[in-house]
Each structure stands twice: as structure tokens, then as C-alpha cells.
Amino acid sequence: MIFGNFVLQIHRDSSVGKDMMRHILVSLTTKVERMSQGTRETIYLIGVIATVIAAVAAVWGTIGNSMSPAQSAAIIQAIKKEKESEAKHTTLWEKGAQTMADNEAEISDTVTESADNEMQIPEITKVVEILRTADESASRKRRTEAEAQLQQGNIKVADAILAEIEAAEATKSAEHKLAAAEAAKHRGAIAYLHDTQKALTHYQRAVDYNPADADAWHRIGGLRYRLGEVEEAKVAYERARELGRKAGDKKAIANALNGLGKIAYNEGDLDKAKGYYQRAMLLHEEIGNEEGVAENIVNLGLIARIRGAVDQGKADYRRALGIYAALDHKAGMAVTLNRLGNSARVDGELDKAVKYQQRALALYEGLGNQEGMARELNNLGLVARTRGDLDQAKDYYRRALKLNKALGRKKGMAINRNNLGRIAKIRGELDKAEGYHQDALKLYKDLGRKSGIASSLNAFGKIAQIRGDLDKAEDYYQRALALDKKRKSKPSMAIRWNNLGEVAQIRGEPDKAEDWFQRALASNTALGRKKSIALNLDNLGVVARTRGDLDKAEDYCRRALALDEELGSKPGMARDRANLGLIAQDSGEREQARDHYRRSLALFEEIGAKLDIARVKGLLRKIEEA
């Protein structure tokens, strides 16, 4: 009250004070009326700070001295710092949605990377064998150098030797055309991880030499899909399947079915994907290919998890792990441990996640597989980030980046840079974050990888959203969405719709926000993605709470809580409890709010999520101080 009287006295004595106060009050009143209670509290604090500054300005005005540029800059900087400080304490409700969307995108990217890597390991091994047994057209010294360079990710010397072999064979008889096709395929294999378009050119040349090569058509399908050419990818896989059928090659048929399954999975047709994977698995069983059986069990486990059958998903992963262990297939074991680790991380079992990922890392180290090592270091960084240990997360990402740089592996470098950008964003270092994401975008463009380009555009949207440039944020999200639509990736489209809903919500457009969130919810419901459904329900709760419809807000959040409890998702349950606490607090139910906050805090402490622990403790302090 004393402070209020002081401001009013200055307001009477200074026309400058009157103008500034009027501007502040009108601006704040217009904005605050559209905001939720939690956001109003934040804006109220900023308003108090702005009022203090207005009062100081009025005092200077009565003295008769105008502010110097330095004084003006100091005041603006003070406002900026306070706003940044308050932004870091945004309600858990509003912050949680953004975090969960980012995590979902990361999980999808990691899964795809593992599949790509395993597909290429046998091919690289074949290239090494070719280099060792090549005729004397290439000297022993040159072949040894090529192998050593290839192990470090440098394909130039190996590609030159293979190009010479291909050219020599292509000029000979039809029988030698098959050898030329093999050389072209090997060139495609070593280009695969670094230059999608060049790899595709090599494989296309292979089928020109030998149109009946089902394996080459299978590789073309994977490359076409990576480039976002979905229909062309399907045609290539179907061609591979038909060639396999004509030749009675069940393995070729199974591989083609697996490729079609991955497309169906990314299009969100989980029933069709499951059907393809099951048929592929049966074929692998018929020919006794245990490795192929295990790969498809892992794929089926992923579908089970997405649909909320968490225990079934874990059982599938463990079954696959047992098969790989019996085969002493260490690379397969590592990939499956990677899946188990990602699952544990998503479920909030972070200690268990670290153990799985450390085991995978040890296997890759034993194999000398630096790509796998980089992937697991990246995953350990994700766990550290979830716990709020940003320094450790940054260290893991940098170690992964160093390995990927040494290998010249652009996809891995892009993923690591995007993750470093997320760390910088969390710390409020937006210019630095933008730089990391720009680097990642360039790498993804070099690869022609539309999924990665969309992910980077999404990251730029988040940065623009934090800066308050909502038009730019919306543009980035729409551009990412356009790429998702071209790839027919329904899960990714749902993430963009969710983000567009956030933009509308911040703009004070609850109807538009609700429409975006409902679209995301409908898509995720059709896909059976229960974790994402819970996220969308939470955001719809934000809209209801903004409108003052606390009963509806509570209903949405309790439905989200029920799903997260079913999934055993500790991060989700913790977020839901905090959200219910905010609703109870708005309703004047202090004891109920306190109970929700305490339960939320206990879950976050169990996970070790430091940033979220701090936020919930802040909410509890507000209850105690009220």
C-alpha cells in the first residue's frame, strides 16, 4: 500500500508519469484479460517492475532532466532481464507441452538412425572384403589405404577404386555387367551415410546394369523415402518384392515387406505396418534367418509401445535381445539395448535407461563401431538433459559430435548440433541455439533428409516463439508441416499442429488454439499414440483454464493423468499433477493444490529432473506465501 501511494503521488506531479502509467495500464489490461491465472501472476510481476521504472522516470521528469541514452538503455535492459527471469519460471503447464513435443521428435529421429545404421553395416563389410580381394588394377598399398580411410569415414579412395572396377566391367560382356552392378552397389553403400543423392545415383546405375537385382531396388526404396519421395519409394519396394517372388527369394521379399512396413509406420497406419512386419517375420522364420526375426520383433515392439502396450513392447525387445545374444550378434544386441534405454527414458526410469545405454556403448566400443558409440553418447545426453544436468548433457553431445565429425557423418553431426541447440535454448542463449540449428539445417539439406529439415525448422519456430515473434514461429511451423505432409508423416504432422496451437494460444486466440489441439488429438487418437494424446489433452486444458472453465480443464487433465498412469510415465504423471495443482489453486482449493504439487515434486525428484523440481518448488512457495 505504501508503494502504491508513492506511485500515485508521482503520477499526480508528472505528466510524463501519467502518460507512461496510462500506456502500461491499457496495454497490460488488454493482454491480461485473455490469460490464464498462472500467466496473469507472471505478467503482474512484470507490471510491477514496469511501474517502478515509470515512477523513476517520472521523478527524473520533475527534476527537469531528460534521460540520457545510457539511462534509457539501462531501464530497457532491466525490463528485459526481469522478463527473461520470469520467462524461466513460466508455469509448468505451458512449458511442459513444449518439452514433450521436442522429446517425441528426438525419439523418432533416434529410432530412424538406428535402422539406417544397421542396414549399412553388412554392406560396408562387403566393401572392405572387395578392397582386400581386388585384382592388381589397384596396388596393395592403395587398397590398404582405402580400407583405413573408409574406417575413418573417408570414402574417396575406396570410391575411386570401385569406380575403376565398375568402368572396367561395364565395357565387357553381359556376364560382366553383373560385376559392374555389384561395384555400383558398393559405391552406393559407402555414399549412403554421407550423400543421399549420390548413393541413389549409384544404385540406379546398378539396376540399369541388372534390372533383376532385388537388393538394389530395396536400397533405392530406402533412399527415395529418405528424400521424401514416398510414392517412388513404395514403387521401388514393390518392385523388389515382385523380383523376390519371381526368384523364390524369401529374404528379398521379407526385406521389401520390412521397407513397406516402415513407410506405413511413418504414415501412421500402424495396422498396415504391423501386418507387413508380421509377414516379414514369418518369412525370416521359414528360412531360419534369426537375425531377420529379431529385427522384426523389435519393430513390432515399437508399435506396441506407441499403442500403449508398454509391457508388450518391453517383452518384444527382451525377446529380440535374447535372440541376438544367442547368435552372439553384438551389433544387434546394442541396437536392442538402445531401444530398451529409450523406452526407459520415456517412462521416467532414468537410472535404468543409463544402464541400458552404457551396456550398448560398451558393446559398440568392443566392436570399434564409432557410429554406435556416438549414438549412445547422444542418448546419454538426452537422459542428462531430462534430469536437468545441462553441463553433462552438453559434454555427451560434444563427445558424440567429435566422433561424428571424425567419421564425416553428417546425419549424426546434425542430430548432435540440434541437441546442443536445445541446451542453448533452455539456457536462454537464443543466438547460440539458432547457430547450432542453422548448422544442423545445412547438414540435413546436404543429405536431402526432409525429416531432419522439418525438425530444424521446428526448432527455429520454438526460438521465434520464445522471442515473441509469433508470425515467424507460425511460418516455420507451417513450413515444417508442409514437409511432413509431403512425407505423409502423420505423427510429425500432429506435433506441428500442437505447436501451431501454442502460437494461437499465446496470441489470445483460444478458438483457433483449440482447433489445432483437437486436430492433433484426433490424429494421435487414430494412431493410438497414448503419450501424445495425454500431451494434447493437457494443452486443451490450457485453453479451458484460459477461458475460466475450470471443470473442463480438470476433466482434460485427469484424462491425461489416467493415460500417463496406464503408461507408467513418471514425467507425464508429474506434469499432470502440477497442472491439476494450478487448477485447484485457481479454484481456491489450496490444500488440494498443495497435495498435487507435492505428488508432482515427488515424481520429478524420483526422476531427478532438476529444472522441473525447481519449478514445482516455486509453485509450492507461492502457496505457502499466499
LOLOTOR-371554 format. One record per residue (C-alpha): residue in three letters; x, y, z. Coordinates in pm, whole numbers, plus 32768, in hexadecimal, padded with zeros to 4 digits. Layout:
REM residues N
ALAXYZ...
END
This chain:
REM residues 626
MET800080008000ILE812080EF8051PHE81B880A37EFCGLY806980E67E52ASN8042823A7EFBPHE81A582957E96VAL815A824B7D29LEU801183097D33GLN80BD843D7DBFILE81BA843C7CA3HIS80A083FD7BADARG7FF385407C21ASP8130860E7C0ASER81B185A37AB5SER811085A1795EVAL822184B278EDGLY81C183C87A06LYS805183E379A6ASP8093838C783BMET81738268788CMET808681DE7994ARG7F5A81FE78AAHIS801681477795ILE808180307880LEU7F2680017917VAL7E6E7FFC77C9SER7F697F0B7731LEU7F6B7E21785ATHR7DF17E237887THR7DB67DC2771CLYS7EAE7CA47726VAL7E6F7C1F7885GLU7CF77BF9785BARG7D3B7AE17760MET7E367A217835SER7E2179037929GLN7E4879437A9DGLY7FAB78BD7AA4THR8014799B7983ARG7F657AC67A22GLU80407A9F7B55THR81767AAE7A7AILE80FB7BDF79BETYR80987C867B05LEU81FF7C707B7FILE82817CFF7A39GLY817E7E147A56VAL81F87E6C7BB2ILE835C7E887B30ALA82E87F5F7A0ETHR822A803D7B01VAL8361806F7BD3ILE842080D67A9DALA830881C47A3AALA8318825B7B95VAL848F82907B78ALA845D832E7A24ALA835A84177AB9VAL844A84817BCCTRP855084D77AC9GLY844485967A0BTHR83EE86727B39ILE855D86C47B68GLY855B874D7A08ASN8665866E7970SER861985847850MET86AF8428785BSER87F783F077A9PRO881082D676A9ALA88D8820E77A6GLN87C8823878ADSER86BC81D277B5ALA878480A17751ALA87B4804178BDILE863E804F78FEILE85EE7F8377C7GLN86F47E85782BALA865D7E6C7986ILE85077E2178F3LYS859F7D227808LYS86577C707920GLU85227C5F79FALYS84517BD978DBGLU855A7AD37890SER85617A7479FEGLU83E97A4D7A08ALA83EC798E78BFLYS84CB788A7962HIS83BC785B7A67THR82A07830796ETHR8197774979F8LEU81E575D879DDTRP80A675AA7916GLU810F768B77F6LYS827E762277FAGLY822E74AF7810ALA818174A076C0GLN82AD752B760ATHR839F743F76B6MET82CF730A766CALA82AC736474FDASP8424738E74DEASN8461723F7585GLU8370718B749EALA842A72127370GLU857A71A673FDILE84FF70477443SER8485701D72DCASP85D0709B724FTHR869D6FB07327VAL85D16E8172BETHR85FB6ED1714DGLU87726EFF7176SER879B6DA7720FALA86E16CFE70F2ASP87AF6DB16FE8ASN88F46D587092GLU88AA6BE670B3MET883E6BCD6F48GLN89946C486ED9ILE8A7C6B7F6FBDPRO8A796A426EE3GLU8AA76B156DA9ILE8BD96BCA6E31THR8C686A796E98LYS8C3E6A006D31VAL8CF66B336CAFVAL8E1A6AEA6D96GLU8E2569836D14ILE8E236A016BABLEU8F456AEA6BF5ARG900D69CE6C8CTHR8FD068E36B67ALA8FD669DB6A44ASP90B969806921GLU92046A2D68E6SER91606B4E682BALA917D6BF4697FSER92C36BCB6A3CARG92C66B226B8FLYS933D6C666C2EARG921E6D296B93ARG911D6C246C00THR91A56C276D64GLU91926DA26D67ALA902B6D966CE5GLU8FC26CA46DF8ALA90656D786F07GLN8FC26EB56E81LEU8E716E096E67GLN8E7E6DA56FD5GLN8EA86F187025GLY8D7F6F7B6F4EASN8E4A6FF46E24ILE8DC46F456CEELYS8E8B6FFA6BDFVAL8F9F6EF86BA1ALA8EB46DCD6BBFASP8DBB6E6D6AD1ALA8ECD6EAF69D3ILE8F396D4069D7LEU8DD06CC969B8ALA8D936DC0689BGLU8EBA6D2A67DEILE8E316BCB6815GLU8CD66C3467A3ALA8D596CE16669ALA8E2F6BB6660CGLU8D146ABB6637ALA8C0F6B936588THR8CCC6B82643ELYS8CCE6A056438SER8BCA68F963F4ALA8A6E68DE648AGLU8AF667F86597HIS8BE869076600LYS8AC669FE6617LEU8A66694A6758ALA8BBE699567E8ALA8B936B016780ALA8A446B056833GLU8AE86A806970ALA8BF56B8D695FALA8AEA6C9A6932LYS8A2C6C106A5FHIS8B676C196B33ARG8B9C6D846AD0GLY8A366DC96B36ALA8A706D1F6C85ILE8B976DF96CE7ALA8AEB6F366C6CTYR89AB6EDF6D2ALEU8A006F826E76HIS8A8E70C06DE0ASP89E471156C97THR888570936C5AGLN8869710F6AF4LYS89B970806A8EALA89646F336B2FLEU881C6F2B6A70THR88D36F716929HIS89BB6E496967TYR889E6D5969B8GLN87D56DD0688CARG89016D8167B2ALA89116C286855VAL87AD6BD767E7ASP87FC6C5B668DTYR890E6B52667BASN88336A4A671EPRO86BC6A9B6728ALA8675695767E5ASP874469B66918ALA864069B66A30ASP873D6A2C6B34ALA87956B616A67TRP86246BB46A3EHIS85FB6B8F6BB6ARG87146C8B6BF1ILE86766D796AF6GLY85326D646BBCGLY85E56DCE6CFALEU86976EEE6C4EARG855C6F696BA0TYR84AA6F6D6CECARG85C7702B6D90LEU85A171336C81GLY842F714E6CCFGLU83C770A26B8BVAL82C96FBF6C31GLU82106F386B02GLU83556EF66A47ALA83D66E3E6B7ALYS82A16D616B81VAL82CE6D106A10ALA84396CAB6A4CTYR83DE6BCC6B74GLU82C46B2B6AAFARG83B66AEF698FALA84A86A476A83ARG838F69706B0EGLU831C690269B4LEU848068A9694CGLY84A967E46A8DARG8364672B6A49LYS83CC66D068E6ALA851F6654695EGLY8490659D6A89ASP856F66756B67LYS84B466896CB2LYS85BC67656D52ALA8594686A6C3EILE841A68606C6BALA843E68876DE4ASN852B69AF6DBEALA84376A5A6CD2LEU83176A1F6DC4ASN83E96AB36ED9GLY84246BEC6E07LEU82B06C0D6DBBGLY826D6BE06F2ELYS834C6D056F85ILE82956DE36E8EALA81446D786F1CTYR81C76DB8707CASN82366F1A7027GLU80EC6F5C6F75GLY803F6EFE70B8ASP7F976DC27035LEU80046CE17153ASP7F1E6BC170F2LYS7FB56BB06F97ALA81166BD57022LYS80D86ABD711BGLY805769DF7003TYR818D6A1B6F2FTYR827769D77055GLN81C2689770B5ARG81CC68116F52ALA833D68686F37MET838267B97081LEU82D0667C700FLEU83A466716ED3HIS84E3669D6F9EGLU846F65817081GLU8431649F6F52ILE859564CB6ED3GLY862E64BE702EASN86AC66247028GLU86AD666C719DGLU874867C2716BGLY8624682B708FVAL852E679E718DALA85CB686D72A2GLU85C469AB71D1ASN844F69897194ILE840869367300VAL84AB6A827359ASN83CE6B357259LEU82976A8F72E7GLY83046AF57443LEU83156C5F73D7ILE81B06C527354ALA813B6BB07498ARG81D96CC67566ILE81416DDA7492ARG7FEA6D4074C2GLY801B6D3C763AALA806A6BCA7660VAL81A56C23771DASP81DD6ACD77BAGLN81B06A20766AGLY82AA6B0D75CALYS83AC6AC676D6ALA836E694F76B7ASP83A96964753ETYR84EF6A207570ARG856769227670ARG850A6801758BALA85D0689E746FLEU86F368DB755BGLY86F1676975B7ILE86FF67027449TYR881E67EF73FDALA88D967767534ALA88B1660974C9LEU894066687375ASP8A566731741EHIS89E2684A7339LYS8A73696B7400ALA89FD6A7D7314GLY889869FB732BMET88B469E674A5ALA892B6B4E74B0VAL88096BCA73D9THR870C6B1374B4LEU87AB6B9A75F3ASN878B6CF0754FARG86146CB77529LEU85F26C427691GLY86B36D747704ASN85D86E63763FSER84A16DBA76C9ALA851E6DD8782EARG85726F4877F7VAL84186F977771ASP837B6EDF7899GLY84496FAC798EGLU85236E8679F9LEU86616F4B79C4ASP87506E727A8FLYS86DF6D4379CAALA87026E067884VAL886A6E5D78D6LYS88BC6CEF7920TYR882F6C7A77D3GLN88E16D8A7712GLN8A2A6D5077C6ARG8A136BDE7769ALA89D06C3B75FFLEU8AF46D2E7607ALA8BDD6C21768FLEU8B776B337577TYR8BB76C3A746DGLU8D086C8C7508GLY8D626B1A74FDLEU8D016B0F738EGLY8DBF6C4F7343ASN8C786CD672B6GLN8C9E6E4D72DDGLU8B4A6E957243GLY8AA36DC67352MET8B7A6E69745DALA8B0F6FC173E6ARG89A16F5B73EBGLU89B06EDC7552LEU8A6C701075C8ASN895570DF752DASN8850700C75E4LEU89077032772FGLY88F971A876ECLEU877F719276CAVAL876770EF7822ALA884971F678BCARG877473087821THR8636726C78AAARG86D572727A02GLY872C73E079D8ASP88A373A079D6LEU88E6747E78ACASP8A60748478D0GLN8A74730978C4ALA897F72FC77A2LYS8A4F73F876E3ASP8B89732A7723TYR8AE571EE769BTYR8A6772A47565ARG8BBF73387524ARG8C6971E57545ALA8B6C71527452LEU8BA372757364LYS8D1C7244736FLEU8CF570D77307ASN8C00712A71F2LYS8CE3723E7170ALA8E06714B7161LEU8D29705E7099GLY8CA471746FBBARG8B4C70F7701BLYS8A5E72126FCBLYS89207182705BGLY89BE714371AEMET8A5B729D71ACALA89087338715FILE885E727F727EASN897172E47372ARG896574517305ASN87EC745A7329ASN880D73D27489LEU891974D074E1GLY882875D5745DARG871B7558754BILE880C757B7671ALA885B76E0760ALYS86E6772875E6ILE869B76A97745ARG87AD778D77CBGLY871B78B77713GLU884378CF7624LEU876578F874F7ASP8868797F7403LYS894B78597450ALA882677677430GLU87CD77FB72DFGLY893377C87269TYR8930765872C6HIS87E476217216GLN886076D870DFASP898A75EC70D1ALA88A174C170F6LEU87B975426FE6LYS88D875666EF1LEU894774016F37TYR87E7737A6F09LYS87C6743A6DC2ASP891073A56D4BLEU8881724E6D97GLY873172A06CFBARG869272216E3CLYS853C72C36E50SER84EC723A6FAAGLY862272E77033ILE85D6742A6F7AALA847A74297014SER850F73EC716ESER85FB75157145LEU84E475F870C8ASN841C759271FAALA854375F672D6PHE8550774E722FGLY83DD776D7274LYS8416772A73E7ILE8523783773F7ALA844479337345GLN832978D77432ILE8404791B7562ARG846E7A6974CEGLY83027AC774A2ASP83157AD07327LEU81DC7A0272F5ASP81B87A4A7181LYS831279BC7142ALA82CE78937229GLU818F7844716DASP824478597020TYR834F77627091TYR824B766E7115GLN818376856FD3ARG82BB76436F02ALA830E75146FD9LEU81A7749F6FB7ALA81BA74B96E3CLEU82E773CF6E3DASP823472E16F2ALYS810872D96E42LYS81E6728B6D1AARG827E71696DDELYS812171086E58SER81AD70FA6FB9LYS80747111708FPRO812C710571DFSER8202722F7177MET80D472EA70F0ALA802D72C47243ILE815D736272EDARG814B74917203TRP7FD374B7723FASN801874B773B3ASN811F75C87387LEU8037769B72AFGLY7F39767A73C7GLU8037770674BCVAL806C783573DBALA7EF6787473C7GLN7ED6784E7541ILE7FE779507580ARG7F3E7A3E748BGLY7E027A2A7559GLU7D4679647451PRO7CB47845751EASP7BC577D2740ELYS7CDC77AB7311ALA7DBF770B7417GLU7CB076137471ASP7C8275B87303TRP7DF6756C72D6PHE7E0774A27419GLN7CCE73DF73B9ARG7D64738B7265ALA7EA0730D730ELEU7DCE72487406ALA7CFA71A972F4SER7E3271427234ASN7EE370B27362THR7DA46FFD73CCALA7D8B6F5B7275LEU7EF96EFB728EGLY7ECE6E7473EEARG7FEB6F517470LYS7F806F6575DBLYS80A470357655SER805E713E754FILE7EE9712C759AALA7F3671857704LEU800172B1768EASN7EE5732D75B1LEU7DEA730576CDASP7ECB73DA77A8ASN7ED674ED76A3LEU7D5D74E57680GLY7D59751077F8VAL7E29764C77C8VAL7D1C76D676E2ALA7C04767C77D4ARG7CC0771778F8THR7CFE78557830ARG7B87786F77F6GLY7B46783D7969ASP7A9C76EE792ELEU7B4E763D7A4AASP7A6A750C7A49LYS7ABE74C178DEALA7C2E750C791EGLU7C3174147A3DASP7B82730D7969TYR7C88732A7856CYS7DA67311794FARG7D1271E97A07ARG7CE9713378BCALA7E5571807870LEU7EB7710179CAALA7DF76FBC7995LEU7EB66F7D7851ASP80076FCE78EAGLU7FBB6EEA7A11GLU7F606DD5791ELEU80A96E0A7868GLY816D6E2679ACSER81FC6F6F792CLYS828E70227A58PRO82DB71647999GLY8176716B7916MET80DA71267A6BALA81B572327B08ARG814773307A04ASP7FD972D27A2BARG7FE872F37BA6ALA8083744C7B8AASN7F7574B47A94LEU7E6274387B7BGLY7F0774FE7C90LEU7EEC763D7BC3ILE7D7B75FA7B86ALA7D3D75B87CF7GLN7DF676F77D4DASP7D1F77BE7C5ASER7BEC77237D00GLY7C6177917E58GLU7CA476287EC4ARG7DF6766A7F66GLU7E1B751D801AGLN7DC0745A7EE3ALA7EB4752B7E17ARG7FC574EC7F18ASP7F8473747F07HIS7F9E736F7D8BTYR80DF743C7D93ARG817C73577E97ARG812772227DCCSER81B372C77C96LEU82EF73287D50ALA832071C57DD4LEU830C713A7C73PHE83FD723A7BE5GLU84EE71F97D05GLU84D770847CBEILE853670CA7B55GLY863E71CA7BB4ALA85B272DA7ACELYS865B74087B6CLEU85B775187A9CASP845974947ADBILE84A574627C4DALA84FB75D47C64ARG83B876387BB4VAL82D775687C95LYS838C75E27DCCGLY834177417D52LEU81CF76EC7D37LEU81D2765F7E99ARG827B779A7F1ALYS8166786D7E81ILE8065779B7F3CGLU811D77C88085GLU814D793F8053ALA7FE179817FF0
END
